[in-house]
Amino acid sequence: MVSRSSTVNGGISFWYAQEGTPAPREPLPGDATADVCIVGGGYTGLWTAYYLKKAVPFLNITVLEAKFCGYGASGRNGGWLYNGIAGRDRYAKLHGHDAAVRLQHAMNDTVTEVIDVCAAENIDADIHRGGVLEVAHSPAQLARLKAFHAVEIAFGEKERELYGARETADRIRIAGAVGSSWTPHGARLHPVKLVKALADTVEALGVTIHESTPVTQIEPKHAITPYGTVRAPYVLRCTEGFTATLTGQRRTWLPMNSSMIATEPLTDAQWDTIGWNGRETLGDMAHAYMYAQRTADGRIALGGRGVPYRYGSRTDNDGRTQPQTIEALREILIRFFPSLAGLGIDHAWSGVLGVPRDWCATVTLDRSTGLGWAGGYVGSGVATANLAARTLRDLIQQDSGQSGPTDLTALPWVNHKVRKWEPEPLRWLGVQTMYAAYRNADRQELTTHTARTSRIATIADRLSGR
């Protein structure tokens, strides 16, 4: 076992350990007015400010951020810019298959959109478009992989490829991998380089950003903070996993915890053993799934669920992670790559992501109140936040009479309504039970070698509403 004493634990994330925390922007100086007030300085809020300001340069836009831009999931995620979106299958049931296909095509295009905007704005975020490789380790995982692959093809991913064990090893030599599915609609990036540059870009466009300004309550045309109130015809909630901190929003989206580790840099010889020359983002078909990337400086950054939820929808302060979670993630790393058994873990951290009760990402503008929101990305927010931002732009322009309906405003996730999560202790008990069941199902599938998905996981899916 590698000593934990050398592992930096918390400090927001490894990405900030590399980049350093940004110089603080001024808090709100007092009551103010704006045309659009955006609550939250992560990807959703900053992309929304960017697209609105580009579309209507004279708009007075104010962004209010409780800590600093990128403090939440935007500065802690796994750096997966990919085309997954939470809730697509449910949207197919609610609105028809064709509507869900349009949503998937929009997500496919979003990967290219982010890359193109970064190039146009000279944003260097260590982007490498190597696609996404999702692997199977057992007969049950392989059966799910093949079913997943077929569904993705049916939703319009014509470029997706299905690999056997040998073809998988040609990309990444993962111990015990029996198959994989690869899509080109994905890229690796450095989350903090993106969010810091995006904040600088929108500020240069004339957007006002106030940091260290927590919004405690959102009301029609009002964003209320301890320093004053911002009044605006449109107030947009872009707070993702921190939504529960707002008055009246504790049960809106559940703040699900996700944890990560970053290894020390690998040697050239170690990379030769593993492969991974395509720098694909890497996931698996476990119920309690993992996600990983090969970083630009030659490390492996790997994440998973860890402790899934804190009682009362609480969120952490600095990303500190429990030792058992660090060890569990390290065990996944070594199970995938046994030759790295002696590799050191340089950093561990955690963060929260937003989970709606029906696990569907949404974007909404209430025309009667001017209140809007986007989020509930369930861990797929790096790209989805960009699509949500462009959709909020179109909804505001449509509402203000500057344009009519667009292809984006007609997507099935627009104005989707979700019921609230159960009160405590039911919320805590349900999430803890669900993930205990998923982990138990994963162990069962790896040891019994049956091709059938564990009934435990099937029951957990039904109970969770996924």
C-alpha positions in Angstrom: 0.0 0.0 0.0 1.3 3.5 -0.9 1.6 5.8 2.2 -1.3 8.3 2.4 1.0 10.7 4.2 2.3 12.0 0.9 -1.1 12.5 -0.6 -2.5 16.1 -0.6 -6.1 15.7 0.6 -8.6 18.5 -0.4 -7.4 22.0 -1.2 -10.4 22.2 -3.6 -8.8 20.0 -6.3 -5.6 18.8 -8.0 -6.4 21.1 -10.8 -6.1 24.1 -8.5 -2.9 22.7 -7.0 -1.5 23.0 -10.5 -3.0 26.3 -11.5 -3.3 28.1 -8.2 -6.4 29.8 -6.9 -7.4 32.9 -8.8 -6.9 36.5 -7.5 -10.2 37.4 -5.8 -12.6 39.7 -7.6 -14.5 42.3 -5.6 -17.7 41.3 -3.8 -21.0 43.1 -4.6 -20.6 46.7 -3.2 -24.3 47.2 -2.5 -27.7 47.2 -4.2 -27.4 47.1 -8.0 -29.4 46.6 -11.2 -28.7 44.6 -14.3 -30.5 43.3 -17.4 -29.6 39.7 -16.5 -28.3 38.5 -13.1 -26.6 35.1 -13.1 -26.3 33.3 -9.8 -23.2 31.0 -9.9 -19.8 31.4 -11.5 -19.3 27.9 -12.8 -19.5 26.6 -16.4 -23.2 27.2 -16.7 -23.2 30.7 -15.5 -20.1 31.8 -17.3 -21.1 30.2 -20.6 -24.5 31.8 -20.3 -22.9 35.2 -19.7 -20.6 34.6 -22.7 -23.3 33.7 -25.2 -25.7 36.4 -24.0 -23.0 39.1 -24.2 -22.0 37.9 -27.7 -25.5 37.9 -28.9 -26.5 41.3 -27.4 -23.4 43.3 -26.5 -25.3 46.1 -24.8 -26.8 43.8 -22.2 -25.8 44.7 -18.6 -25.0 41.2 -17.1 -23.9 40.6 -13.5 -22.6 37.2 -12.3 -22.7 36.6 -8.5 -20.5 33.8 -7.1 -20.4 32.7 -3.5 -16.7 31.8 -3.4 -14.8 32.3 -6.7 -15.5 31.2 -10.2 -14.9 27.5 -10.6 -15.0 26.7 -6.9 -17.6 24.0 -7.3 -17.9 21.2 -9.8 -16.4 23.3 -12.6 -13.1 23.2 -10.9 -13.2 19.7 -9.5 -14.5 17.5 -12.3 -12.8 14.7 -14.2 -12.2 16.8 -17.4 -14.6 14.8 -19.5 -15.9 17.0 -22.4 -18.3 14.4 -23.9 -21.7 14.0 -25.4 -23.6 12.2 -22.5 -26.7 13.9 -21.1 -28.7 12.8 -18.1 -32.3 11.8 -18.8 -32.2 11.2 -22.6 -34.1 7.9 -22.3 -36.8 9.4 -20.2 -37.2 12.3 -22.6 -37.6 9.7 -25.4 -40.5 8.2 -23.4 -42.1 11.6 -22.7 -41.6 13.3 -26.1 -40.8 10.5 -28.5 -37.7 9.0 -30.0 -37.1 11.7 -32.6 -37.1 14.4 -29.9 -34.4 12.5 -27.9 -32.4 12.0 -31.1 -32.4 15.8 -31.6 -31.2 16.2 -28.1 -28.4 13.7 -28.6 -27.3 15.4 -31.9 -27.2 18.7 -30.0 -24.9 17.1 -27.4 -22.7 15.6 -30.1 -22.3 19.1 -31.7 -21.7 20.6 -28.3 -18.3 18.9 -27.9 -17.2 20.5 -31.2 -18.7 23.9 -30.1 -16.7 24.0 -26.9 -13.5 23.1 -28.7 -14.1 25.7 -31.4 -14.9 28.5 -29.0 -11.8 27.7 -27.0 -9.7 28.0 -30.2 -11.5 31.3 -31.2 -10.9 32.8 -27.8 -7.4 31.5 -27.4 -8.3 29.4 -24.4 -5.7 26.8 -23.7 -7.4 24.1 -21.6 -5.2 21.1 -22.5 -7.9 19.8 -24.8 -7.2 16.6 -26.7 -10.1 15.0 -28.7 -9.4 11.3 -28.2 -13.0 10.3 -27.8 -14.5 8.2 -24.9 -13.7 4.5 -24.3 -16.1 2.6 -22.0 -14.9 -0.8 -21.0 -16.5 -4.1 -19.7 -14.8 -6.4 -17.1 -17.3 -9.2 -16.7 -19.9 -11.1 -18.7 -22.7 -9.0 -17.1 -20.8 -5.8 -17.9 -20.2 -7.0 -21.5 -23.9 -7.7 -22.0 -24.7 -4.1 -20.7 -22.0 -2.7 -22.9 -23.5 -4.3 -26.0 -27.0 -3.1 -25.1 -25.7 0.4 -24.4 -23.8 0.5 -27.7 -26.9 -0.5 -29.6 -29.0 2.1 -27.9 -26.4 4.8 -28.6 -26.5 3.9 -32.3 -30.3 4.0 -32.3 -30.1 7.6 -30.9 -27.9 8.7 -33.8 -24.3 8.0 -32.8 -23.4 6.5 -36.1 -19.7 6.9 -35.5 -19.6 4.7 -32.4 -17.5 1.6 -32.5 -17.7 -1.7 -30.6 -14.5 -3.5 -29.7 -13.6 -7.0 -28.4 -10.8 -7.7 -25.9 -8.0 -7.5 -28.4 -9.2 -4.2 -30.0 -9.7 -2.7 -26.6 -6.1 -3.6 -25.6 -4.9 -1.9 -28.8 -6.2 1.4 -27.3 -5.6 0.9 -23.6 -4.2 -2.3 -22.0 -6.6 -2.7 -19.1 -6.4 -5.9 -17.1 -9.4 -8.1 -17.6 -11.2 -5.9 -20.1 -13.4 -8.1 -22.3 -14.8 -5.4 -24.6 -15.4 -1.7 -25.0 -17.4 0.9 -26.9 -15.8 4.0 -28.3 -17.2 7.3 -29.5 -15.3 10.2 -31.1 -17.6 12.7 -29.4 -15.4 13.3 -26.4 -12.2 15.1 -25.3 -10.0 15.4 -22.3 -9.4 18.8 -20.8 -8.1 20.7 -17.8 -11.2 21.9 -15.9 -9.6 24.8 -14.1 -7.8 26.1 -17.1 -11.1 26.3 -18.9 -13.1 27.9 -16.1 -10.4 30.5 -15.2 -10.0 31.5 -18.9 -13.8 31.6 -19.4 -14.2 34.0 -16.5 -11.5 36.2 -17.8 -13.0 36.1 -21.3 -16.5 37.2 -20.2 -15.1 39.9 -18.0 -13.2 41.2 -21.0 -16.5 41.3 -22.9 -17.9 43.6 -20.2 -19.7 41.2 -17.9 -19.5 42.2 -14.2 -18.4 39.4 -11.9 -18.7 39.7 -8.1 -17.0 36.9 -6.1 -17.3 36.2 -2.3 -20.9 37.1 -2.8 -23.2 34.3 -1.7 -26.8 34.6 -2.9 -29.1 33.5 0.0 -32.4 33.8 -1.8 -33.7 34.2 -5.3 -37.1 35.9 -6.0 -38.6 37.2 -9.2 -36.4 40.0 -10.4 -34.3 39.9 -7.2 -31.0 38.1 -6.2 -30.6 38.7 -2.4 -27.1 38.7 -0.8 -25.6 39.8 2.5 -24.1 42.8 0.7 -27.1 44.0 -1.2 -29.7 43.0 -3.7 -29.3 42.8 -7.5 -32.5 43.6 -9.3 -32.9 42.4 -12.9 -35.8 41.3 -15.3 -34.1 37.9 -15.6 -32.4 36.1 -12.7 -30.8 32.8 -13.6 -30.0 30.1 -11.1 -26.8 28.3 -12.2 -25.7 26.7 -9.0 -25.8 22.9 -9.8 -24.7 20.9 -6.7 -24.9 23.9 -4.4 -28.5 24.7 -5.2 -29.6 23.2 -1.8 -27.9 26.1 -0.1 -30.5 28.6 -1.4 -33.6 29.4 0.6 -36.4 27.1 -0.4 -34.3 24.9 -2.6 -33.0 22.2 -0.2 -35.0 19.4 -1.9 -34.7 20.6 -5.5 -31.5 18.9 -6.5 -29.6 16.4 -4.4 -25.9 17.3 -4.0 -24.3 14.0 -5.0 -20.7 13.6 -3.9 -17.9 12.4 -6.3 -14.3 11.9 -5.5 -11.0 11.8 -7.4 -7.4 11.0 -7.1 -4.4 12.1 -9.3 -1.3 9.9 -9.5 2.3 11.0 -9.6 3.5 11.4 -13.2 4.1 8.1 -15.0 7.4 7.3 -16.6 7.7 6.7 -20.4 8.2 3.0 -19.6 5.0 2.8 -17.6 3.0 4.5 -20.4 4.5 2.0 -22.9 3.1 -0.8 -20.7 -0.3 0.7 -20.6 -0.7 2.3 -24.0 -3.4 4.9 -23.9 -1.7 6.8 -26.7 -5.0 8.1 -28.0 -5.6 9.9 -24.6 -9.2 8.8 -24.6 -11.3 9.6 -21.6 -11.9 6.2 -19.9 -15.0 4.8 -18.1 -16.5 1.4 -17.3 -19.8 -0.4 -17.2 -19.9 -0.9 -13.4 -23.1 0.2 -11.6 -20.8 2.4 -9.3 -18.8 3.5 -12.3 -15.4 5.0 -12.6 -14.0 7.7 -14.9 -10.5 8.7 -15.8 -8.2 10.7 -18.0 -4.5 10.8 -19.0 -3.6 14.3 -18.0 -1.4 16.6 -20.2 1.4 16.3 -17.7 1.4 12.5 -17.8 -0.7 11.4 -14.7 -3.8 9.4 -14.4 -6.7 11.3 -12.8 -9.4 8.8 -11.7 -12.8 9.3 -10.0 -15.7 7.5 -8.6 -18.6 7.9 -6.2 -16.9 7.6 -2.8 -19.3 8.6 0.0 -22.3 9.5 -2.1 -24.2 11.9 0.0 -24.1 14.0 3.2 -27.1 14.1 5.5 -29.3 17.2 5.0 -27.9 18.0 1.5 -24.7 19.4 3.0 -21.7 20.2 0.9 -18.0 20.1 1.7 -15.8 23.1 2.2 -12.5 22.3 0.6 -12.8 18.9 -1.1 -11.3 16.8 1.7 -11.9 13.1 1.1 -12.2 10.2 3.5 -9.1 7.9 3.6 -11.2 4.8 2.7 -12.5 6.5 -0.5 -8.9 7.3 -1.5 -8.0 3.7 -1.0 -11.0 2.5 -2.9 -10.1 4.6 -5.9 -6.5 3.5 -5.7 -7.8 -0.2 -5.8 -9.7 0.6 -9.0 -6.5 2.1 -10.5 -4.5 -1.0 -9.6 -7.2 -3.4 -10.8 -7.2 -1.7 -14.1 -3.4 -1.4 -14.3 -1.6 -3.9 -12.0 1.8 -2.8 -13.2 1.2 0.6 -11.4 0.9 -1.0 -7.9 3.7 1.1 -6.5 2.6 4.3 -8.1 2.1 7.2 -5.7 -1.1 9.2 -5.3 -0.3 12.9 -5.3 -3.7 14.4 -4.7 -7.3 13.4 -3.6 -10.4 15.6 -3.6 -14.2 15.6 -3.7 -17.0 17.8 -5.0 -20.8 17.7 -5.5 -22.9 17.4 -8.6 -26.6 18.1 -9.0 -29.1 15.2 -9.2 -32.8 15.9 -9.9 -35.3 13.4 -8.5 -35.9 11.9 -12.0 -32.2 12.1 -12.9 -33.0 14.4 -15.9 -30.9 17.5 -16.7 -33.1 20.5 -17.4 -33.0 24.1 -18.7 -36.0 26.4 -17.9 -37.1 30.0 -18.2 -40.4 30.9 -16.4 -41.7 33.8 -18.6 -44.1 34.9 -15.9 -41.4 35.6 -13.4 -38.2 36.0 -15.4 -36.6 33.2 -13.3 -34.5 30.7 -15.1 -32.3 27.8 -14.2 -30.2 25.0 -15.7 -28.5 22.0 -14.3 -29.1 18.7 -12.7 -26.4 17.3 -15.0 -25.7 14.2 -12.9 -22.0 14.3 -13.6 -22.1 15.1 -17.3 -21.9 18.9 -17.0 -18.7 19.9 -18.7 -20.4 19.8 -22.1 -24.0 19.9 -21.1 -23.5 23.3 -19.3 -22.5 24.8 -22.7 -25.7 23.5 -24.4 -27.7 24.7 -21.4 -26.1 28.2 -21.7 -26.9 28.5 -25.4 -30.4 27.4 -24.7 -30.9 30.0 -21.9 -29.6 32.6 -24.3 -32.2 31.7 -26.9 -35.0 31.5 -24.3 -34.2 35.0 -23.1 -34.0 36.4 -26.6 -37.3 34.7 -27.5 -39.0 36.0 -24.3 -37.7 39.6 -24.9 -38.9 39.6 -28.5 -35.4 39.7 -30.0 -35.9 36.3 -31.8 -38.4 33.5 -32.3 -38.2 29.9 -31.3 -35.0 28.1 -32.2 -33.9 24.5 -32.6 -32.5 24.7 -29.1 -35.6 26.0 -27.4 -37.5 23.1 -29.0 -35.4 20.4 -27.3 -37.3 18.1 -25.0 -35.4 19.1 -21.8 -36.6 22.7 -22.0 -39.0 23.6 -19.2 -39.1 20.0 -17.9 -40.7 19.8 -14.5 -39.2 17.6 -11.7 -40.7 16.7 -8.3 -38.7 17.4 -5.2 -36.6 14.9 -3.3 -38.0 13.2 -0.2 -37.4 14.9 3.2 -34.8 13.6 5.6 -34.1 11.0 6.8 -35.6 9.3 3.7 -33.3 11.1 1.3 -30.2 10.0 3.1 -31.4 6.4 3.7 -32.4 6.1 0.0 -29.1 7.2 -1.5 -27.0 5.2 1.0 -29.0 2.1 0.3 -28.9 2.6 -3.5 -25.1 2.9 -3.7 -24.5 0.1 -1.2 -26.7 -2.1 -3.5 -24.7 -0.9 -6.6 -21.4 -1.8 -5.0 -22.7 -5.2 -3.9 -24.0 -5.8 -7.4 -20.6 -5.0 -8.9 -18.8 -7.4 -6.5 -21.4 -10.1 -7.3 -21.0 -9.7 -11.1 -17.2 -9.7 -11.0 -17.1 -12.9 -8.9 -20.0 -15.0 -10.3 -19.2 -14.4 -14.0 -22.8 -14.5 -14.9 -23.9 -12.6 -18.1 -27.1 -11.3 -16.4 -27.1 -8.0 -14.6 -27.5 -8.4 -10.9 -31.0 -8.2 -9.6 -29.8 -6.1 -6.8 -28.8 -3.4 -9.2 -32.1 -3.7 -11.1 -34.1 -3.2 -8.0 -31.9 -0.2 -7.0 -32.5 1.4 -10.4 -36.3 1.1 -9.9 -36.2 2.5 -6.4 -34.0 5.4 -7.3 -36.2 6.5 -10.2 -33.4 6.4 -12.7 
